[in-house]
Amino acid sequence: MVCDSIKDFQIHEKPCIFVFLFEVMKAKQNTKIRFLLFILFICAVQLKGQYFINGQEPASVKWKQIKTHYFQIIYPENYSEMAQYYVNVLTLSQPAINASYRSDLKRISVILHNNTTTSNAMVPIAPLRAEFYEMPSQYIYPQIWQDQLTLHEYRHVVQINKMRQGMTKGLYYMFGEQGIALVMGLWVPFWFIEGDAVYSETVLSNSGRGRIPEFVYTLKAQVLDKKIYKYDKASFGSYKDFVPDHYTLGFQLVAKGIENHGIEMWDHTLDRVARRPYYLVPFTASIKKETGKFKVQYYNSTMKSLRTEWWIEDKPEIDSEIEYLSPDQKFYTNYLFPHLSENGIISEKIGLDDVNRFVLIDSAGNEKKLFTPGYDFYESLSVSGNVICWNEKAYDPRWEMRNYSVIKLYDFESGKKKQLTRKSRYFAPALSAKQEKIVAVHVDHQSQYALHILDADSGDVLEAISTDDNLFFTTPHWSDNDKYIVVIVLGKQGKSLVKIDTESWHMDYMLPFSFKEIKWPVMHGQWIVYIGTYEGKDNLYAINTDSDRIYKVFESRFGATNASFSKNGQQLVFSYYTADGFKIATLDFHPENFEEVQLNQLDYQYLADRIAPENSFNLDDTIVPTTVYPTKKYSKTGHLFNIHSWIPLSVDVNNYTVNPGVTLLSQNVISTTVARLDYLYDVNEQTNTIKFGMDYYGWYPVISFTADYGGRKYSYQSEDGDYIQLKWRETDLFLRLSVPLNLTHSKWAQGISPSVGIDQKFLSNFENFPDTIRERIEDRFTSPVYQFYAYNQYKKSLKDLYPKWGQIVNLVYRHTPWADTTNSQLAL
């Protein structure tokens, strides 16, 4: 290539990636070739977001591993007991989870994170691994956390391995795990991926979200009281209306397909997607083949079928009998955890168009903002007198996988706020009636569960309550006279309700263990009111502790939750679900009007019960083996690199240019190292270059290193008008140290990231350079770079694309202090 200046050379140096796309579209002769070229294009574009990193554990964590034929359990050394349980329960459940798809399973790395307070898990495809966050939610359904993750997350592993056939298997050999990720991302809807996993967790157990009314009544209320949304809106959501998530939608679509066409429907669908991804819409075409309807038609017919079923059992007249105390809102809004106070009702308000706040609603329905909390867990709220008590997330400055749940207090009369605990792991705190003590659920780093009684002034632990079988506690509450604590407990046999005497600390089990969902107990006098799902929806039930008799207090249309007593015990206030969100409702508490019930006579058949295979595996009814597997050290140094994907192109993601070459992508499964190796052939200069880049996140400072080495060519026009081709070798080295710190506090997302780096360039092997040019060339350049990045942003509501208020500062200073001609540059 001939250029008149270095500037022109840089502009036209490499072919644009969009030119490559144009060549893709011209390849009309063969569908498979077109698809392969399209995959090449997508791979090239997606390289900019090639790494999925959720954060790292502290550098002090020492890892160990258990390795079997199908599993590699990687865990902190203080989590050995739970790691042994996981390898046993995964090995036990694997054949049943895979039975309907018969995937060719490969070994999967399962990383256990026990330093986080987040309740979550995920199975990223590239690199393929499962990450389990070992913190149960306070809204956990009646199955222990480890069994839930096993049945749900391993189904994702089965789905991914199902893709290893046909053309997608060929794409794996061509592109690595990124090839499988692209096929699933292009053609398999997210609602199917998660809905199928919910199906797995439900039919292979006695519980699962498919048997939880709260899981479905968001969709049920929308379909019955609003309308069936168009497929695209239902699948991708809306900023105007609340749309149930892909878990809820997906389970209904998957389960109804199984009910009407058998599990083979989805088995064949995944087969066709994997074997023929070059079809324009392979997932849709397969649904058409199995059901006679295309995907959107299938969605519409399924929603209409569900609407008919729900119409039959619906009782809309209940809504007209409810007295709502919360004001109407323009957008979908939830009023949760209502409490009656002398000044009105205090609740947490969570809306589409505003951040969550604590509000006070007076008797006339007027709403007043009391306080805006930080990033709370939306799991509980306690009010006693003029003091509000809750827990919210606190962050480690450096390590994303280490965070905390701290207890906070706010006096809405004086305006004083207080953080009671620091670096703690407390959940669902409840303030006693006398405001002297707080009961909260505590989870330690070995997943040992307890109730802690704290001094409300100092935060000191006054008492710790636990069980020999390590039952998990959820949403404890004090009785009106502080003599008792009522709490839901969860174990291998499901859930029960416990009353604890606060003098002797004796525990009375008020209900038998069951896999029926129960939650949120409150107590006044001899009455305990709780939420039960015995009849297919969240209704209010009461236990008379004097007689041990059980009564139905209130039947909801969709669901009622978060009940609390008035101070005199003559009124209940609770959150009542409607198509516009949870509203605050109230009813008089008159025990003489209650209907006594026999729990063993209450039953409801869910969709999951109709489609569960007969005599199939049920994890809740199976004894998990206690085999002790050998363990050994997991070396962080020995597992720095893990090549998971590759592409037969070299792509510059910063300039969106593509060249012939090869790119190798590496990320280790504990996400401490990401690396990339490129070979590229520059078609313009006809030169070869090797590029290597690596970021190491395992230490407090992040270390970034890049190295490029290759030939360069340039056509130079001499004073005589002749063009002279100049050749040289160029080596670029760059090293940077940065310290990204998360300083998020309360409702402000804050952070800084100072960094210092040095850029070193070496030039050598000059050919055909005239002496006049050679004498002026510096064969090395050294350029230190200093950067300071900081942000401060107000937290966002669900509708916010950007925060309503925030600042970002990015200050960069670069100079060349050792060059013959000193230069510097400051950018802000």
C-alpha positions in Angstrom: 0.0 0.0 0.0 1.3 3.5 -0.9 0.5 6.3 1.5 1.6 10.0 1.7 1.6 10.1 5.4 1.7 8.0 8.5 -1.8 9.4 9.3 -3.3 8.1 6.1 -1.6 4.8 6.7 -3.2 4.4 10.1 -6.7 5.3 8.8 -6.6 2.7 6.0 -4.4 0.3 7.8 -6.9 -2.6 8.3 -10.1 -3.8 6.6 -13.2 -2.7 8.6 -15.2 -5.5 10.3 -18.4 -4.2 8.6 -16.8 -4.9 5.2 -16.4 -8.5 6.4 -20.2 -8.5 7.1 -20.9 -7.4 3.6 -18.9 -10.3 2.3 -20.9 -12.6 4.6 -24.2 -11.4 3.0 -22.8 -12.0 -0.5 -22.2 -15.6 0.1 -25.5 -16.9 -1.3 -24.5 -20.1 -2.8 -24.7 -22.3 0.4 -26.7 -21.9 3.5 -24.1 -23.6 5.7 -21.3 -21.4 4.4 -23.4 -18.3 4.9 -24.1 -19.4 8.5 -20.4 -20.1 9.2 -19.4 -16.7 7.8 -22.2 -15.1 10.0 -20.8 -17.0 13.0 -17.4 -15.7 12.2 -18.8 -12.1 12.1 -20.7 -12.6 15.4 -17.6 -14.1 17.1 -15.6 -11.1 15.9 -18.1 -8.6 17.2 -18.6 -10.4 20.5 -14.8 -10.5 21.4 -15.2 -7.1 23.0 -17.4 -8.7 25.7 -15.7 -12.1 25.6 -15.1 -12.5 29.4 -17.9 -13.1 31.9 -16.5 -12.1 35.2 -18.6 -11.6 38.3 -15.8 -10.9 40.7 -13.1 -12.6 42.7 -12.7 -14.1 46.2 -10.1 -12.4 48.5 -6.5 -13.2 47.7 -6.2 -14.9 51.2 -8.7 -17.6 50.2 -7.0 -21.0 49.9 -8.8 -23.3 47.5 -9.2 -27.0 47.6 -10.9 -29.4 45.1 -12.7 -32.7 44.9 -12.5 -34.3 41.5 -14.7 -37.1 40.1 -15.5 -38.3 36.6 -18.2 -35.7 36.1 -17.4 -33.0 38.7 -14.6 -30.8 39.9 -15.8 -29.1 43.1 -13.6 -26.1 43.9 -14.1 -24.5 47.3 -12.5 -22.5 50.0 -10.7 -24.8 52.5 -13.0 -23.8 55.3 -16.0 -25.2 53.4 -15.1 -28.8 53.2 -18.2 -30.3 54.8 -20.5 -28.6 52.3 -18.3 -29.5 49.4 -18.5 -33.2 50.3 -22.3 -32.8 50.4 -22.4 -31.2 47.0 -20.3 -33.9 45.3 -22.6 -36.5 46.7 -25.9 -34.8 45.9 -24.7 -33.9 42.4 -23.6 -37.4 41.6 -26.8 -38.8 43.0 -29.1 -36.4 41.0 -27.1 -36.3 37.7 -28.7 -39.3 35.9 -32.3 -38.1 36.7 -31.6 -34.5 35.7 -30.2 -35.7 32.4 -32.7 -38.5 31.8 -35.0 -36.5 29.5 -32.3 -35.2 27.2 -29.6 -37.9 27.4 -26.8 -35.3 26.8 -23.2 -36.4 26.4 -22.0 -35.0 29.7 -18.5 -33.7 30.3 -16.8 -32.8 33.6 -18.0 -29.5 35.0 -16.2 -27.3 37.5 -18.4 -26.1 40.3 -17.1 -23.2 42.3 -18.5 -22.6 45.8 -18.5 -19.0 47.0 -19.1 -18.8 50.8 -18.1 -15.1 51.4 -21.0 -13.5 49.6 -24.4 -12.5 51.0 -26.0 -12.8 47.5 -28.5 -15.6 46.9 -27.7 -16.7 43.4 -26.0 -19.2 41.1 -25.1 -19.3 37.4 -23.7 -21.5 34.7 -21.7 -19.4 32.2 -20.8 -21.1 29.0 -17.4 -19.7 28.1 -15.6 -20.9 30.0 -18.1 -23.5 31.1 -18.4 -23.7 34.9 -21.1 -23.5 37.6 -20.8 -20.8 40.3 -22.9 -21.4 43.4 -23.4 -18.5 45.9 -23.8 -20.1 49.3 -26.4 -17.8 50.8 -30.0 -19.0 51.0 -32.7 -16.4 50.5 -35.1 -15.5 53.3 -37.8 -16.3 50.7 -36.5 -19.8 50.1 -39.1 -22.4 49.1 -39.4 -25.6 51.1 -36.1 -27.2 50.0 -32.6 -26.7 51.3 -30.5 -24.4 49.3 -27.9 -26.9 48.1 -30.6 -29.2 46.7 -32.2 -26.3 44.9 -29.0 -25.3 43.2 -28.3 -28.9 42.2 -31.6 -29.6 40.5 -31.8 -26.2 38.8 -28.2 -25.3 37.8 -27.2 -28.7 36.7 -30.1 -28.7 34.3 -28.3 -25.8 32.6 -25.2 -28.0 32.3 -27.4 -30.6 30.6 -28.8 -28.1 28.2 -25.4 -26.8 27.2 -24.0 -30.3 26.7 -27.1 -31.1 24.6 -25.6 -28.7 22.0 -22.6 -30.8 21.5 -24.0 -32.6 18.5 -24.4 -32.1 14.8 -23.2 -28.8 13.3 -22.9 -27.1 16.7 -20.4 -29.8 17.7 -18.4 -28.8 14.6 -18.7 -25.1 15.7 -17.3 -26.1 19.1 -14.2 -27.5 17.3 -14.0 -24.4 15.2 -14.6 -21.8 17.9 -14.5 -23.5 21.3 -17.1 -22.9 23.9 -17.9 -19.5 22.3 -19.4 -21.4 19.4 -21.9 -23.2 21.7 -22.7 -19.9 23.5 -23.5 -18.2 20.1 -25.8 -20.9 19.0 -27.7 -20.9 22.3 -27.7 -17.1 22.4 -29.0 -16.8 18.8 -31.7 -19.4 18.8 -32.7 -20.7 22.3 -34.9 -18.2 24.1 -34.0 -17.3 27.6 -37.5 -18.2 28.8 -36.9 -21.8 27.7 -33.4 -22.0 29.3 -34.8 -20.9 32.7 -38.3 -22.4 32.4 -36.8 -25.8 31.7 -34.5 -25.5 34.7 -37.5 -24.6 36.9 -39.3 -27.7 35.5 -36.3 -29.8 36.6 -36.2 -28.4 40.1 -39.9 -29.0 40.5 -40.6 -32.4 39.1 -37.5 -33.9 40.7 -38.5 -32.8 44.2 -41.5 -32.3 46.4 -41.2 -28.5 46.1 -39.7 -26.2 43.5 -41.0 -22.9 42.1 -43.5 -24.7 40.0 -45.4 -25.4 43.2 -45.1 -21.9 44.7 -48.2 -19.7 44.1 -46.2 -16.5 44.4 -44.1 -17.7 41.5 -47.0 -17.7 39.1 -49.5 -15.1 40.3 -47.7 -12.2 38.7 -48.5 -13.8 35.3 -51.9 -15.0 36.4 -53.0 -11.5 37.5 -51.7 -9.9 34.3 -53.5 -12.4 32.0 -56.8 -12.2 33.9 -57.0 -8.5 34.7 -55.0 -6.9 31.9 -54.3 -8.8 28.8 -52.0 -11.3 27.2 -49.0 -9.3 26.1 -47.5 -9.7 22.7 -44.7 -12.3 22.5 -41.9 -9.8 22.2 -43.1 -7.8 25.2 -43.5 -11.0 27.3 -40.0 -12.2 26.3 -38.0 -9.0 26.5 -39.8 -6.9 29.1 -41.1 -3.4 29.1 -40.2 0.0 30.5 -43.9 0.9 30.6 -45.5 -2.1 32.2 -44.5 -4.7 34.6 -43.8 -8.0 32.8 -43.3 -11.3 34.7 -39.8 -12.6 34.4 -38.5 -15.3 32.0 -38.5 -17.9 34.8 -42.3 -17.5 35.3 -43.2 -17.3 31.7 -40.7 -20.0 30.7 -42.0 -22.6 33.2 -45.6 -22.2 31.9 -44.6 -22.5 28.3 -42.3 -25.5 28.9 -44.7 -27.3 31.3 -47.7 -26.8 29.0 -45.7 -28.2 26.1 -44.8 -31.2 28.1 -48.4 -31.7 29.3 -49.7 -31.6 25.7 -46.9 -33.1 23.7 -44.5 -34.8 26.1 -41.0 -34.1 27.2 -39.9 -35.3 23.7 -41.1 -31.9 22.4 -38.2 -30.1 24.0 -35.8 -32.9 23.5 -36.4 -32.9 19.8 -36.3 -29.1 19.7 -32.8 -28.9 21.2 -31.7 -31.7 18.9 -32.8 -29.7 15.8 -31.2 -26.4 17.1 -27.9 -28.2 17.7 -27.8 -30.2 14.5 -29.1 -27.5 12.1 -28.4 -24.1 13.6 -28.0 -22.7 10.0 -31.8 -22.8 9.6 -33.2 -19.3 9.8 -35.2 -20.0 12.9 -34.5 -23.6 14.1 -36.1 -23.3 17.5 -39.3 -21.9 16.0 -39.3 -24.4 13.1 -39.0 -27.3 15.6 -41.9 -26.0 17.7 -43.9 -25.9 14.5 -42.9 -29.5 13.7 -43.9 -30.7 17.2 -47.1 -28.7 17.8 -48.2 -27.5 14.4 -47.7 -23.9 15.6 -44.8 -21.5 15.2 -43.2 -20.0 18.4 -45.4 -16.9 18.6 -48.6 -19.0 17.8 -47.6 -21.5 20.4 -47.1 -18.7 23.0 -50.5 -17.2 22.2 -52.4 -20.6 22.4 -50.6 -21.5 25.6 -51.5 -18.2 27.3 -55.1 -18.6 26.2 -55.2 -22.1 27.5 -53.8 -20.9 30.9 -56.3 -18.0 31.0 -59.2 -20.5 30.6 -57.8 -22.6 33.4 -57.3 -19.7 35.7 -60.7 -18.2 34.9 -62.3 -21.4 36.2 -60.7 -21.2 39.6 -60.7 -17.3 39.8 -62.7 -15.5 42.4 -62.6 -11.8 41.3 -65.3 -10.9 43.8 -62.7 -11.1 46.6 -61.1 -7.9 45.2 -64.3 -5.9 45.8 -64.3 -6.9 49.4 -60.9 -5.5 50.1 -60.2 -2.1 51.7 -57.1 -0.7 50.2 -55.1 1.7 52.3 -52.3 2.5 49.8 -52.8 5.2 47.1 -53.2 4.3 43.4 -50.1 4.7 41.3 -49.6 5.5 37.6 -47.0 2.6 37.3 -46.8 -0.8 38.7 -45.8 -0.4 42.4 -45.3 -2.8 45.3 -46.1 -1.8 48.9 -44.4 -4.4 51.1 -44.0 -5.1 54.8 -46.8 -2.7 56.0 -46.9 -1.9 59.8 -49.7 0.0 61.6 -48.3 2.9 63.7 -49.9 5.8 65.6 -49.4 8.1 62.6 -50.5 5.7 59.9 -49.0 2.8 57.9 -45.3 2.5 57.3 -44.3 0.4 54.3 -41.5 -0.1 51.8 -42.5 1.2 48.4 -40.9 -0.3 45.3 -42.0 1.1 42.0 -41.0 0.9 38.3 -40.4 4.6 38.1 -38.8 5.3 41.5 -36.2 3.9 43.8 -37.4 1.9 46.8 -38.3 4.1 49.8 -39.8 3.8 53.3 -43.1 5.7 53.3 -45.8 6.7 55.7 -49.5 6.6 54.6 -52.0 8.5 56.8 -55.6 7.7 57.3 -56.6 9.9 54.4 -54.4 8.0 52.0 -51.7 10.7 51.7 -48.2 9.4 51.3 -45.0 10.9 52.9 -41.5 9.8 52.2 -39.7 8.9 55.3 -36.3 7.6 54.2 -34.5 6.2 51.2 -32.4 3.1 52.2 -29.4 1.8 50.4 -29.2 -1.5 48.5 -31.5 -3.5 50.8 -32.5 -7.1 50.3 -36.3 -6.6 50.0 -36.8 -9.4 52.5 -38.2 -7.7 55.6 -38.9 -4.5 57.4 -39.5 -4.1 61.1 -41.1 -1.1 62.8 -41.5 -0.6 66.6 -42.7 2.8 67.8 -40.9 5.4 65.7 -37.9 3.2 64.8 -37.5 1.3 61.5 -35.1 -1.6 61.4 -33.8 -3.4 58.2 -30.7 -4.9 56.7 -28.9 -3.8 53.6 -25.9 -4.8 51.6 -22.4 -3.5 52.4 -19.5 -4.0 50.0 -15.9 -5.0 50.4 -13.9 -2.3 48.7 -11.9 -4.7 46.5 -13.4 -8.2 46.4 -16.8 -8.5 44.7 -17.3 -12.0 46.1 -17.0 -10.8 49.7 -19.8 -8.6 50.9 -21.9 -8.2 54.0 -25.5 -7.7 55.3 -25.6 -5.0 58.0 -28.4 -4.0 60.3 -29.6 -0.4 60.2 -32.0 1.7 62.3 -33.8 4.9 61.5 -35.9 7.0 63.9 -38.4 8.9 61.7 -39.3 11.3 64.5 -35.8 12.5 65.2 -34.4 11.8 61.8 -31.4 9.9 63.3 -30.0 6.9 61.5 -27.6 4.3 62.8 -25.7 1.3 61.4 -25.8 -1.2 64.2 -23.4 -3.9 62.8 -20.4 -3.9 60.5 -19.0 -6.6 58.3 -21.9 -8.9 59.5 -24.1 -11.5 57.9 -27.5 -10.8 59.4 -30.9 -11.1 57.7 -34.5 -10.3 58.4 -33.8 -8.3 61.6 -36.9 -7.7 63.8 -37.1 -5.1 66.5 -38.7 -6.1 69.8 -41.8 -4.2 71.0 -39.8 -2.5 73.7 -37.1 -1.6 71.2 -34.4 -3.2 73.4 -33.5 -6.2 71.4 -33.3 -7.4 67.8 -33.7 -10.9 66.5 -31.9 -11.7 63.2 -30.9 -14.7 61.1 -27.2 -15.3 61.1 -25.3 -17.3 58.5 -21.6 -18.1 59.0 -19.0 -19.0 56.5 -19.6 -22.7 56.9 -23.3 -22.4 56.3 -24.2 -22.9 59.9 -27.5 -21.2 60.7 -28.6 -19.5 63.9 -30.9 -16.9 65.3 -29.0 -14.1 67.1 -30.5 -11.9 69.8 -28.8 -8.5 69.6 -28.7 -5.6 71.9 -30.5 -2.9 70.0 -28.2 -0.2 71.3 -24.8 -1.8 71.0 -25.3 -4.6 68.6 -23.7 -7.1 71.0 -24.9 -10.7 70.7 -27.0 -11.6 73.8 -28.1 -15.1 72.7 -27.5 -17.5 69.8 -30.1 -20.1 69.0 -29.5 -23.0 66.6 -30.6 -26.6 66.1 -28.6 -29.9 66.1 -29.7 -30.5 62.5 -28.8 -27.0 61.3 -32.3 -25.8 60.4 -32.4 -22.6 58.4 -34.4 -19.8 59.9 -36.5 -17.3 58.0 -38.3 -14.0 58.8 -38.5 -14.2 62.7 -40.8 -11.9 64.6 -41.4 -11.0 68.2 -44.8 -11.5 69.9 -46.5 -8.3 71.0 -45.2 -8.8 74.6 -41.7 -9.9 73.6 -42.2 -13.2 75.4 -41.9 -15.3 72.2 -40.3 -15.3 68.9 -42.0 -17.0 65.9 -40.0 -18.1 63.0 -40.1 -20.5 60.0 -37.5 -23.2 59.9 -36.3 -25.3 56.9 -34.7 -28.7 56.8 -34.5 -31.8 54.7 -38.2 -32.6 55.4 -39.4 -29.2 54.4 -40.7 -26.3 56.5 -42.2 -25.9 60.0 -43.2 -23.0 62.2 -41.5 -22.6 65.6 -42.4 -20.7 68.7 -39.4 -19.8 70.9 -39.8 -18.9 74.6 -37.5 -15.9 75.2 -36.7 -16.8 78.8 -36.0 -20.5 78.5 -35.2 -20.4 74.8 -37.3 -23.6 74.4 -38.5 -24.3 70.9 -42.1 -25.5 70.2 -42.8 -26.8 66.7 -46.3 -25.6 66.0 -46.7 -27.3 62.6 -45.4 -30.6 61.2 -42.6 -30.4 58.7 -44.1 -30.2 55.2 -43.1 -29.3 51.6 -46.1 -26.9 51.5 -44.9 -23.4 51.4 -45.4 -21.4 54.6 -43.8 -18.0 55.5 -43.9 -14.8 57.5 -45.3 -15.7 60.9 -46.4 -13.0 63.4 -47.9 -13.3 66.9 -50.2 -11.4 69.1 -51.7 -12.9 72.3 -52.3 -16.6 71.7 -52.6 -16.2 68.0 -49.9 -16.8 65.4 -50.8 -15.7 61.8 -48.8 -17.0 58.9 -49.0 -17.4 55.1 -49.9 -20.8 53.8 -50.3 -22.2 50.3 -52.4 -25.3 51.1 -55.0 -24.2 48.5 -52.9 -23.1 45.6 -52.5 -19.4 46.6 -51.0 -17.3 49.5 -53.7 -17.2 52.1 -53.7 -16.1 55.8 -54.0 -18.8 58.4 -53.9 -18.6 62.2 -52.8 -21.0 65.0 -54.4 -20.7 68.4 -51.5 -21.6 70.6 -53.8 -22.4 73.5 -55.7 -25.1 71.6 -53.2 -25.8 68.7 -56.2 -25.5 66.3 -55.6 -24.0 62.9 -58.0 -21.6 61.2 -58.3 -19.9 57.8 -58.2 -16.1 58.4 -58.4 -14.8 54.8 -58.6 -16.2 51.3 -56.9 -14.1 48.7 -57.6 -13.9 45.0 -54.0 -14.2 44.0 -51.9 -13.8 47.1 -51.5 -12.0 50.5 -48.3 -11.7 52.4 -46.3 -9.7 55.0 -49.1 -9.5 57.6 -48.7 -7.6 60.8 -51.0 -6.9 63.8 -52.2 -3.6 65.1 -51.0 -2.7 68.6 -54.2 -3.9 70.2 -54.3 -7.1 68.0 -57.8 -6.3 66.6 -56.6 -5.6 63.1 -54.4 -7.1 60.5 -52.6 -5.2 57.7 -50.9 -7.0 54.9 -49.7 -6.7 51.3 -52.3 -7.9 48.8 -51.4 -8.7 45.2 -53.1 -7.2 42.2 -52.2 -6.8 38.5 -50.8 -3.4 39.5 -48.6 -4.7 42.2 -48.9 -5.3 46.0 -51.3 -3.0 47.7 -51.8 -2.5 51.4 -55.0 -4.1 52.7 -56.6 -4.5 56.1 -59.1 -6.7 57.8 -60.5 -6.9 61.3 -59.2 -9.8 63.3 -62.2 -11.6 64.7 -61.3 -15.2 65.6 -64.9 -16.1 66.2 -65.5 -15.7 62.5 -62.6 -17.9 61.4 -63.0 -21.2 59.6 -61.2 -24.1 61.3 -59.2 -26.3 58.9 -57.5 -29.7 58.9 -54.3 -29.2 57.1 -54.1 -32.9 56.0 -57.4 -32.4 54.2 -56.2 -29.3 52.2 -54.6 -30.1 48.9 -54.1 -28.5 45.5 -52.8 -30.0 42.3 -50.3 -27.9 40.5 -49.4 -28.1 36.8 -46.1 -29.7 37.9 -48.0 -32.5 39.6 -49.9 -33.4 36.4 -46.7 -33.7 34.3 -44.3 -35.3 36.8 -43.3 -38.7 35.5 -44.6 -41.6 37.6 -42.1 -43.4 39.8 -39.5 -40.9 38.9 -36.5 -39.8 41.0 -37.4 -37.4 43.8 -34.4 -35.9 45.6 -36.5 -35.0 48.7 -37.5 -38.6 49.1 -34.0 -40.0 48.5 -31.2 -40.4 51.0 -28.1 -38.5 49.9 -24.9 -40.7 50.3 -22.3 -39.6 52.7 -19.3 -40.9 50.8 -16.1 -39.0 51.7 -14.2 -38.2 48.5 -10.5 -37.4 48.5 -9.5 -33.8 48.4 -6.4 -32.0 47.3 -5.1 -28.5 47.0 -6.3 -26.4 44.1 -3.3 -24.4 42.9 -4.1 -20.9 41.8 -0.7 -20.7 40.1 -1.2 -24.0 38.3 -4.5 -22.9 36.9 -3.7 -19.5 35.6 -4.6 -20.3 32.0 -7.7 -22.1 30.6 -8.1 -21.8 26.9 -11.8 -22.0 26.2 -12.5 -20.4 22.8 -10.7 -19.6 19.6 -11.5 -17.9 16.3 -9.7 -18.1 12.9 -9.5 -14.4 12.7 -7.6 -11.6 14.5 -9.9 -8.8 15.6 -9.0 -5.4 17.0 -12.0 -4.8 19.3 -11.0 -1.2 19.9 -10.9 -0.2 16.2 -13.5 -2.8 15.0 -11.1 -4.2 12.4 -10.5 -7.7 11.3 -7.5 -9.5 9.8 -6.6 -13.0 8.9 -5.1 -14.8 11.8 -6.0 -16.8 14.9 -7.2 -15.7 18.4 -7.1 -17.8 21.5 -9.1 -16.8 24.6 -8.4 -17.9 28.1 -10.1 -17.4 31.4 -9.6 -19.6 34.5 -12.7 -20.9 36.3 -12.1 -18.8 39.4 -11.9 -15.7 37.3 -8.6 -14.4 38.5 -6.9 -14.4 35.1 -8.1 -13.6 31.6 -5.7 -13.7 28.7 -5.6 -13.5 24.9 -3.1 -14.6 22.3 -3.4 -13.4 18.7 -1.6 -14.1 15.5 -2.5 -11.7 12.7 -1.4 -11.2 9.2 -1.8 -7.6 8.0 -3.0 -7.8 4.4 -2.0 -4.2 3.8 1.5 -4.3 5.1 2.0 -8.0 4.4 3.5 -8.5 7.8 3.0 -10.9 10.7 2.4 -9.9 14.3 2.0 -11.8 17.6 -0.1 -10.2 20.4 -0.5 -11.3 24.0 -2.6 -9.7 26.7 -3.3 -10.7 30.3 -5.1 -9.3 33.3 -4.6 -10.8 36.7 -7.3 -10.0 39.3 -6.1 -12.3 42.1 -4.1 -9.7 44.1 -5.3 -6.4 45.5 -3.9 -4.4 42.6 -5.0 -5.6 39.2 -2.0 -6.3 37.0 -2.5 -5.8 33.3 0.2 -6.7 30.7 0.3 -6.7 26.9 3.0 -7.5 24.5 3.0 -7.1 20.7 5.8 -8.2 18.4 5.9 -8.2 14.6 7.1 -6.7 11.4 6.1 -3.3 10.0 6.2 -1.9 6.4 5.8 1.6 5.1 6.2 3.1 1.7 8.1 6.4 1.8 8.3 8.9 -1.0 11.8 10.4 -1.3 12.6 13.9 -2.3 13.4 12.5 -5.8 9.8 11.2 -6.1 10.8 7.6 -5.7 8.9 5.3 -3.3 11.1 3.4 -0.9 9.7 0.5 1.1 10.8 0.7 4.7 10.8 -2.4 6.9 11.4 -2.8 10.7 10.5 -4.8 13.7 8.3 -3.3 16.5 7.9 -4.5 20.0 5.3 -2.9 22.3 5.2 -3.7 26.0 2.6 -2.3 28.4 2.3 -2.9 32.1 -0.3 -1.3 34.4 -1.2 -1.6 38.1 -4.7 -0.5 39.1 -6.7 -0.7 42.3 -10.5 -0.7 41.5 -12.3 0.1 44.8 -16.0 -0.1 45.3 -17.0 2.5 47.9 -20.7 2.2 47.6 -22.5 3.5 50.6 -26.2 3.7 51.4 -28.1 4.8 48.2 -24.9 6.1 46.4 -22.9 3.8 44.1 -19.4 5.1 44.5 -15.9 4.0 43.5 -12.5 5.0 42.4 -9.8 3.3 40.3 -6.3 4.8 40.4 -3.8 3.3 38.1 -0.2 3.7 37.0 1.3 2.1 33.9 4.3 2.2 31.6 4.3 1.8 27.8 7.6 0.7 26.2 8.1 0.6 22.5 11.3 -0.9 20.8 12.1 -0.5 17.1 14.8 -2.7 15.5 16.0 -4.4 12.2 15.7 -1.3 10.1 15.9 -2.1 6.4 16.3 0.3 3.4 16.1 3.3 5.7 18.0 6.3 4.3 20.7 7.6 6.7 18.9 10.9 6.9 15.8 9.1 8.3 17.7 6.6 10.4 19.6 9.3 12.3 16.3 10.9 13.4 14.7 7.7 14.6 14.5 6.9 18.3 14.7 3.1 18.6 12.8 3.1 21.9 10.1 5.1 23.6 9.1 5.0 27.2 5.9 6.6 28.3 4.5 6.4 31.9 0.7 6.7 32.1 -1.3 7.8 35.2 -5.0 7.5 35.5 -7.6 8.3 38.1 -11.2 7.2 37.5 -14.0 8.0 40.0 -17.8 7.8 39.9 -20.6 8.8 42.2 -24.1 7.8 41.1 -27.6 7.8 42.8 -29.1 4.3 42.7 -31.5 3.7 39.8 -35.1 2.6 39.6 -36.2 -0.2 37.3 -37.2 2.3 34.5 -34.0 4.3 34.7 -31.5 3.8 31.9 -29.1 6.2 33.6 -29.0 7.4 37.2 -31.0 10.6 37.9 -27.9 12.2 39.4 -24.2 11.3 39.2 -20.7 12.3 38.3 -17.8 10.6 36.6 -14.3 11.8 36.5 -11.6 10.2 34.3 -8.2 11.9 34.5 -5.3 10.6 32.4 -1.8 12.0 32.2 0.8 10.6 29.8 4.4 11.8 29.2 7.7 10.8 27.7 10.3 12.0 30.2 13.3 10.1 28.7 12.8 10.9 25.1 15.0 13.4 23.2 11.9 15.5 22.7 9.8 15.5 25.9 6.0 15.4 25.3 3.1 15.2 27.7 -0.6 14.9 27.5 -3.4 15.5 30.0 -6.9 14.3 29.3 -10.0 14.8 31.4 
